[in-house]
C-alpha cells in the first residue's frame, strides 16, 4: 500500500531530553546523544528520504494519516545516538490507550485505527534510524567491546 502525502516537517531534537525517560528506550553510557548532528541530517534530507521509503510500504491509510496530521504527531519523534550500541535510537509518538475516554480525535473510532497509527509511527521511526545509519552517519562508536566476549 502507498501513502501519497507530503512529509511533515522534520522533528526538532531537543538537547535537554534524556532518552532514558522514555518507556521504550534504554541507553547505557555516554550522554552525548549527538542530537545537533542528527537534526542537521534530518533537515538535509534524511527525514524526507525515510518518509518516502516508509510511505511507499506503509499500511497507514490516508484517513489515519489525516488523524496523525491533525494531532501533530508526524513531527513529535525524538532521535538520539546510542554510542554504546553504535546505533540511532528513537522514540515514536503514539496514541494513548485511553484514546476513547479522552476523545483524542473525532474521526478516531476503532482500536484497529489506533493500532495501525501506532504501528505505522513506530515503523517510520525505525525507517528514519536505518536511513540515518546507512546513508548519513559516518562516525564510529567509541565503545569497544572486550576481546573475550563469548560467541552466540
Secondary structure, DSSP 8 states (H G I E B T S, - for coil): --------------TT--GGGSTT----S-----HHHHHHHIIIIIHHHHHHHHHTT----HHHHHHHHHHTGGG--EEEEETTTTEEEEE-----TTHHHHT--TT---HHHHHHHHHHHHHHHHHHHHHIIIII-----S----TT----
